[in-house]
Amino acid sequence: MTARKTAAPAPPTSAVAADAHWAATRERLMARARPVLKLTICDDDEAKQAVHVARLAERQAKSEAERTPEDTAAQAAHRAAVTALADAQAALDAVSIPLRFQALDRKTYKALVAAHRPTEEQAEEGYEFNVDTLGPILIAASSLDGITEEDAQTYLDTWATSEAQALLNTAFGVQREERMDLGKG
């Protein structure tokens, strides 16, 4: 799927002529895609462990190769470890299920939150929305992989609590994903 974007109005010609740098910056700002987060699901513990072991072996081989750059055996061992790590990662990727979520535009997200007011009990606990009704809708709306509301509800109802929470956290987290740095100018 492609990233969702909205068309932006063109700046006044006089403003572009007055500040071409700002026009280029503005164009880049208007072309930004909303944030995307990925949740990777893998039930194969052996594949995960194989990547962990291969990563450790690669780090050790790299350290040895950097310590002894003239040692051709150490250099070859590092190359072999890099290949083994890539193979283990490819095997893990093959058995994993990646789910991608993209932030909704601000107005859509606010409308969804407003449409799912918290219950009295949830409001007393400090909730700003009803996570039980908003959760599956937000998962479906932000999914780049076509998860339906029905599928989302099924996952939330049947997965282990921590896994269902991870799914919810990813759908909500992408709405709050920040890619800005408020550093010194």
Phi and psi restraints in degrees (value plus and minus 20) as a CYANA .aco file:
   2 THR   PHI    -122.3   -82.3
   2 THR   PSI     140.7   180.7
   3 ALA   PHI     -88.4   -48.4
   3 ALA   PSI     121.9   161.9
   4 ARG   PHI    -101.4   -61.4
   4 ARG   PSI     111.5   151.5
   5 LYS   PHI    -157.0  -117.0
   5 LYS   PSI     137.1   177.1
   6 THR   PHI    -137.2   -97.2
   6 THR   PSI     128.4   168.4
   7 ALA   PHI     -91.1   -51.1
   7 ALA   PSI     121.8   161.8
   8 ALA   PHI    -128.3   -88.3
   8 ALA   PSI     124.8   164.8
   9 PRO   PHI     -88.6   -48.6
   9 PRO   PSI     128.7   168.7
  10 ALA   PHI     -96.5   -56.5
  10 ALA   PSI     122.2   162.2
  11 PRO   PHI     -92.7   -52.7
  11 PRO   PSI     137.4   177.4
  12 PRO   PHI     -79.9   -39.9
  12 PRO   PSI     120.0   160.0
  13 THR   PHI     -77.1   -37.1
  13 THR   PSI     -58.8   -18.8
  14 SER   PHI     -83.6   -43.6
  14 SER   PSI     -55.3   -15.3
  15 ALA   PHI     -89.2   -49.2
  15 ALA   PSI     -59.3   -19.3
  16 VAL   PHI     -84.3   -44.3
  16 VAL   PSI     -63.9   -23.9
  17 ALA   PHI     -83.9   -43.9
  17 ALA   PSI     -55.2   -15.2
  18 ALA   PHI     -94.3   -54.3
  18 ALA   PSI     -50.2   -10.2
  19 ASP   PHI    -168.2  -128.2
  19 ASP   PSI      64.5   104.5
  20 ALA   PHI     -83.7   -43.7
  20 ALA   PSI     -53.8   -13.8
  21 HIS   PHI     -81.4   -41.4
  21 HIS   PSI     -66.5   -26.5
  22 TRP   PHI     -83.7   -43.7
  22 TRP   PSI     -57.5   -17.5
  23 ALA   PHI     -81.4   -41.4
  23 ALA   PSI     -62.8   -22.8
  24 ALA   PHI     -87.1   -47.1
  24 ALA   PSI     -61.3   -21.3
  25 THR   PHI     -83.7   -43.7
  25 THR   PSI     -64.4   -24.4
  26 ARG   PHI     -80.9   -40.9
  26 ARG   PSI     -61.7   -21.7
  27 GLU   PHI     -81.2   -41.2
  27 GLU   PSI     -62.6   -22.6
  28 ARG   PHI     -84.9   -44.9
  28 ARG   PSI     -60.5   -20.5
  29 LEU   PHI     -84.7   -44.7
  29 LEU   PSI     -60.3   -20.3
  30 MET   PHI     -91.1   -51.1
  30 MET   PSI     -43.4    -3.4
  31 ALA   PHI    -108.3   -68.3
  31 ALA   PSI     -24.9    15.1
  32 ARG   PHI     -82.8   -42.8
  32 ARG   PSI     118.1   158.1
  33 ALA   PHI    -105.9   -65.9
  33 ALA   PSI     130.9   170.9
  34 ARG   PHI     -88.8   -48.8
  34 ARG   PSI     136.3   176.3
  35 PRO   PHI     -78.3   -38.3
  35 PRO   PSI     129.9   169.9
  36 VAL   PHI    -149.5  -109.5
  36 VAL   PSI     114.6   154.6
  37 LEU   PHI    -140.5  -100.5
  37 LEU   PSI     130.8   170.8
  38 LYS   PHI    -140.1  -100.1
  38 LYS   PSI     115.2   155.2
  39 LEU   PHI    -132.8   -92.8
  39 LEU   PSI     100.9   140.9
  40 THR   PHI    -126.6   -86.6
  40 THR   PSI     107.5   147.5
  41 ILE   PHI    -130.5   -90.5
  41 ILE   PSI     109.6   149.6
  42 CYS   PHI    -165.3  -125.3
  42 CYS   PSI     103.2   143.2
  43 ASP   PHI    -115.9   -75.9
  43 ASP   PSI     -21.3    18.7
  44 ASP   PHI    -115.2   -75.2
  44 ASP   PSI      74.8   114.8
  45 ASP   PHI     -84.4   -44.4
  45 ASP   PSI     -52.8   -12.8
  46 GLU   PHI     -84.3   -44.3
  46 GLU   PSI     -60.3   -20.3
  47 ALA   PHI     -86.4   -46.4
  47 ALA   PSI     -60.0   -20.0
  48 LYS   PHI     -85.2   -45.2
  48 LYS   PSI     -62.4   -22.4
  49 GLN   PHI     -85.1   -45.1
  49 GLN   PSI     -58.7   -18.7
  50 ALA   PHI     -82.2   -42.2
  50 ALA   PSI     -58.9   -18.9
  51 VAL   PHI     -86.6   -46.6
  51 VAL   PSI     -62.5   -22.5
  52 HIS   PHI     -79.6   -39.6
  52 HIS   PSI     -68.0   -28.0
  53 VAL   PHI     -84.0   -44.0
  53 VAL   PSI     -63.3   -23.3
  54 ALA   PHI     -85.5   -45.5
  54 ALA   PSI     -56.6   -16.6
  55 ARG   PHI     -85.4   -45.4
  55 ARG   PSI     -62.9   -22.9
  56 LEU   PHI     -82.7   -42.7
  56 LEU   PSI     -64.2   -24.2
  57 ALA   PHI     -82.7   -42.7
  57 ALA   PSI     -59.7   -19.7
  58 GLU   PHI     -85.4   -45.4
  58 GLU   PSI     -62.1   -22.1
  59 ARG   PHI     -82.7   -42.7
  59 ARG   PSI     -62.2   -22.2
  60 GLN   PHI     -85.7   -45.7
  60 GLN   PSI     -63.3   -23.3
  61 ALA   PHI     -85.7   -45.7
  61 ALA   PSI     -57.6   -17.6
  62 LYS   PHI     -84.4   -44.4
  62 LYS   PSI     -65.0   -25.0
  63 SER   PHI     -79.2   -39.2
  63 SER   PSI     -65.3   -25.3
  64 GLU   PHI     -84.3   -44.3
  64 GLU   PSI     -62.1   -22.1
  65 ALA   PHI     -85.5   -45.5
  65 ALA   PSI     -55.4   -15.4
  66 GLU   PHI     -93.1   -53.1
  66 GLU   PSI     -53.9   -13.9
  67 ARG   PHI     -90.1   -50.1
  67 ARG   PSI     -52.6   -12.6
  68 THR   PHI    -150.2  -110.2
  68 THR   PSI      52.2    92.2
  69 PRO   PHI     -82.9   -42.9
  69 PRO   PSI     -41.0    -1.0
  70 GLU   PHI    -104.0   -64.0
  70 GLU   PSI     -32.1     7.9
  71 ASP   PHI    -101.4   -61.4
  71 ASP   PSI      84.5   124.5
  72 THR   PHI     -86.1   -46.1
  72 THR   PSI     -51.3   -11.3
  73 ALA   PHI     -86.3   -46.3
  73 ALA   PSI     -60.0   -20.0
  74 ALA   PHI     -86.4   -46.4
  74 ALA   PSI     -58.4   -18.4
  75 GLN   PHI     -85.9   -45.9
  75 GLN   PSI     -61.9   -21.9
  76 ALA   PHI     -86.2   -46.2
  76 ALA   PSI     -59.3   -19.3
  77 ALA   PHI     -83.7   -43.7
  77 ALA   PSI     -58.3   -18.3
  78 HIS   PHI     -86.7   -46.7
  78 HIS   PSI     -64.3   -24.3
  79 ARG   PHI     -79.5   -39.5
  79 ARG   PSI     -62.3   -22.3
  80 ALA   PHI     -84.7   -44.7
  80 ALA   PSI     -59.0   -19.0
  81 ALA   PHI     -87.4   -47.4
  81 ALA   PSI     -57.3   -17.3
  82 VAL   PHI     -82.9   -42.9
  82 VAL   PSI     -63.3   -23.3
  83 THR   PHI     -84.7   -44.7
  83 THR   PSI     -62.7   -22.7
  84 ALA   PHI     -83.7   -43.7
  84 ALA   PSI     -58.8   -18.8
  85 LEU   PHI     -85.6   -45.6
  85 LEU   PSI     -63.8   -23.8
  86 ALA   PHI     -81.7   -41.7
  86 ALA   PSI     -60.6   -20.6
  87 ASP   PHI     -85.3   -45.3
  87 ASP   PSI     -63.9   -23.9
  88 ALA   PHI     -84.0   -44.0
  88 ALA   PSI     -61.0   -21.0
  89 GLN   PHI     -85.4   -45.4
  89 GLN   PSI     -61.2   -21.2
  90 ALA   PHI     -82.0   -42.0
  90 ALA   PSI     -60.9   -20.9
  91 ALA   PHI     -84.9   -44.9
  91 ALA   PSI     -60.7   -20.7
  92 LEU   PHI     -84.7   -44.7
  92 LEU   PSI     -64.9   -24.9
  93 ASP   PHI     -79.9   -39.9
  93 ASP   PSI     -56.0   -16.0
  94 ALA   PHI     -86.1   -46.1
  94 ALA   PSI     -49.2    -9.2
  95 VAL   PHI    -122.8   -82.8
  95 VAL   PSI     -17.6    22.4
  96 SER   PHI    -116.0   -76.0
  96 SER   PSI     137.7   177.7
  97 ILE   PHI    -138.3   -98.3
  97 ILE   PSI      85.8   125.8
  98 PRO   PHI    -107.1   -67.1
  98 PRO   PSI     113.5   153.5
  99 LEU   PHI    -139.0   -99.0
  99 LEU   PSI     109.6   149.6
 100 ARG   PHI    -131.9   -91.9
 100 ARG   PSI     120.2   160.2
 101 PHE   PHI    -151.0  -111.0
 101 PHE   PSI     116.1   156.1
 102 GLN   PHI    -136.7   -96.7
 102 GLN   PSI     120.0   160.0
 103 ALA   PHI     -79.8   -39.8
 103 ALA   PSI     120.7   160.7
 104 LEU   PHI     -99.7   -59.7
 104 LEU   PSI     140.8   180.8
 105 ASP   PHI     -87.2   -47.2
 105 ASP   PSI     134.6   174.6
 106 ARG   PHI     -75.7   -35.7
 106 ARG   PSI     -64.2   -24.2
 107 LYS   PHI     -83.7   -43.7
 107 LYS   PSI     -62.1   -22.1
 108 THR   PHI     -84.6   -44.6
 108 THR   PSI     -65.2   -25.2
 109 TYR   PHI     -81.9   -41.9
 109 TYR   PSI     -66.3   -26.3
 110 LYS   PHI     -82.2   -42.2
 110 LYS   PSI     -58.5   -18.5
 111 ALA   PHI     -85.2   -45.2
 111 ALA   PSI     -61.2   -21.2
 112 LEU   PHI     -83.2   -43.2
 112 LEU   PSI     -65.3   -25.3
 113 VAL   PHI     -81.4   -41.4
 113 VAL   PSI     -64.4   -24.4
 114 ALA   PHI     -83.7   -43.7
 114 ALA   PSI     -51.6   -11.6
 115 ALA   PHI     -98.5   -58.5
 115 ALA   PSI     -27.5    12.5
 116 HIS   PHI    -147.5  -107.5
 116 HIS   PSI      48.4    88.4
 117 ARG   PHI     -85.1   -45.1
 117 ARG   PSI     129.4   169.4
 118 PRO   PHI     -90.6   -50.6
 118 PRO   PSI     133.9   173.9
 119 THR   PHI     -88.9   -48.9
 119 THR   PSI     149.4   189.4
 120 GLU   PHI     -77.8   -37.8
 120 GLU   PSI     -63.8   -23.8
 121 GLU   PHI     -82.9   -42.9
 121 GLU   PSI     -63.7   -23.7
 122 GLN   PHI     -84.2   -44.2
 122 GLN   PSI     -60.3   -20.3
 123 ALA   PHI     -83.4   -43.4
 123 ALA   PSI     -58.9   -18.9
 124 GLU   PHI     -85.0   -45.0
 124 GLU   PSI     -48.8    -8.8
 125 GLU   PHI    -106.4   -66.4
 125 GLU   PSI     -19.0    21.0
 126 GLY   PHI      75.7   115.7
 126 GLY   PSI     -14.5    25.5
 127 TYR   PHI     -92.6   -52.6
 127 TYR   PSI     122.8   162.8
 128 GLU   PHI    -116.1   -76.1
 128 GLU   PSI     -29.7    10.3
 129 PHE   PHI    -173.4  -133.4
 129 PHE   PSI     148.8   188.8
 130 ASN   PHI    -111.5   -71.5
 130 ASN   PSI      80.7   120.7
 131 VAL   PHI     -83.8   -43.8
 131 VAL   PSI     -48.1    -8.1
 132 ASP   PHI     -87.3   -47.3
 132 ASP   PSI     -56.4   -16.4
 133 THR   PHI    -113.3   -73.3
 133 THR   PSI     -53.7   -13.7
 134 LEU   PHI     -97.1   -57.1
 134 LEU   PSI     -55.2   -15.2
 135 GLY   PHI     -69.9   -29.9
 135 GLY   PSI     -79.4   -39.4
 136 PRO   PHI     -83.6   -43.6
 136 PRO   PSI     -54.6   -14.6
 137 ILE   PHI     -88.0   -48.0
 137 ILE   PSI     -62.7   -22.7
 138 LEU   PHI     -87.6   -47.6
 138 LEU   PSI     -60.1   -20.1
 139 ILE   PHI     -78.4   -38.4
 139 ILE   PSI     -68.4   -28.4
 140 ALA   PHI     -85.8   -45.8
 140 ALA   PSI     -63.6   -23.6
 141 ALA   PHI     -86.8   -46.8
 141 ALA   PSI     -52.8   -12.8
 142 SER   PHI    -116.1   -76.1
 142 SER   PSI     -27.1    12.9
 143 SER   PHI     -89.3   -49.3
 143 SER   PSI     110.7   150.7
 144 LEU   PHI    -112.6   -72.6
 144 LEU   PSI     -19.5    20.5
 145 ASP   PHI    -130.9   -90.9
 145 ASP   PSI     -13.3    26.7
 146 GLY   PHI      63.7   103.7
 146 GLY   PSI       2.6    42.6
 147 ILE   PHI     -84.5   -44.5
 147 ILE   PSI     109.8   149.8
 148 THR   PHI    -109.2   -69.2
 148 THR   PSI     145.7   185.7
 149 GLU   PHI     -80.7   -40.7
 149 GLU   PSI     -59.2   -19.2
 150 GLU   PHI     -84.8   -44.8
 150 GLU   PSI     -64.5   -24.5
 151 ASP   PHI     -80.9   -40.9
 151 ASP   PSI     -66.5   -26.5
 152 ALA   PHI     -78.5   -38.5
 152 ALA   PSI     -64.4   -24.4
 153 GLN   PHI     -83.3   -43.3
 153 GLN   PSI     -60.8   -20.8
 154 THR   PHI     -81.3   -41.3
 154 THR   PSI     -66.2   -26.2
 155 TYR   PHI     -81.0   -41.0
 155 TYR   PSI     -64.8   -24.8
 156 LEU   PHI     -84.1   -44.1
 156 LEU   PSI     -53.8   -13.8
 157 ASP   PHI    -101.1   -61.1
 157 ASP   PSI     -49.1    -9.1
 158 THR   PHI    -131.8   -91.8
 158 THR   PSI     -40.8    -0.8
 159 TRP   PHI     -94.7   -54.7
 159 TRP   PSI     141.4   181.4
 160 ALA   PHI     -78.3   -38.3
 160 ALA   PSI     131.3   171.3
 161 THR   PHI     -73.6   -33.6
 161 THR   PSI     -66.5   -26.5
 162 SER   PHI     -86.5   -46.5
 162 SER   PSI     -54.8   -14.8
 163 GLU   PHI     -92.0   -52.0
 163 GLU   PSI     -61.5   -21.5
 164 ALA   PHI     -83.1   -43.1
 164 ALA   PSI     -59.3   -19.3
 165 GLN   PHI     -85.3   -45.3
 165 GLN   PSI     -57.8   -17.8
 166 ALA   PHI     -84.0   -44.0
 166 ALA   PSI     -59.7   -19.7
 167 LEU   PHI     -82.4   -42.4
 167 LEU   PSI     -69.1   -29.1
 168 LEU   PHI     -80.5   -40.5
 168 LEU   PSI     -65.6   -25.6
 169 ASN   PHI     -80.4   -40.4
 169 ASN   PSI     -55.9   -15.9
 170 THR   PHI     -88.9   -48.9
 170 THR   PSI     -64.7   -24.7
 171 ALA   PHI     -84.6   -44.6
 171 ALA   PSI     -59.1   -19.1
 172 PHE   PHI     -97.4   -57.4
 172 PHE   PSI     -58.2   -18.2
 173 GLY   PHI     -83.0   -43.0
 173 GLY   PSI     -56.9   -16.9
 174 VAL   PHI     -86.4   -46.4
 174 VAL   PSI     -45.5    -5.5
 175 GLN   PHI     -89.3   -49.3
 175 GLN   PSI     -42.6    -2.6
 176 ARG   PHI    -131.9   -91.9
 176 ARG   PSI     -13.1    26.9
 177 GLU   PHI     -82.4   -42.4
 177 GLU   PSI     109.6   149.6
 178 GLU   PHI    -136.0   -96.0
 178 GLU   PSI     107.8   147.8
 179 ARG   PHI    -140.4  -100.4
 179 ARG   PSI      16.6    56.6
 180 MET   PHI    -142.9  -102.9
 180 MET   PSI     134.3   174.3
 181 ASP   PHI    -146.4  -106.4
 181 ASP   PSI      97.5   137.5
 182 LEU   PHI    -111.4   -71.4
 182 LEU   PSI      33.2    73.2
 183 GLY   PHI     -97.5   -57.5
 183 GLY   PSI     159.6   199.6
 184 LYS   PHI     -92.6   -52.6
 184 LYS   PSI     125.7   165.7
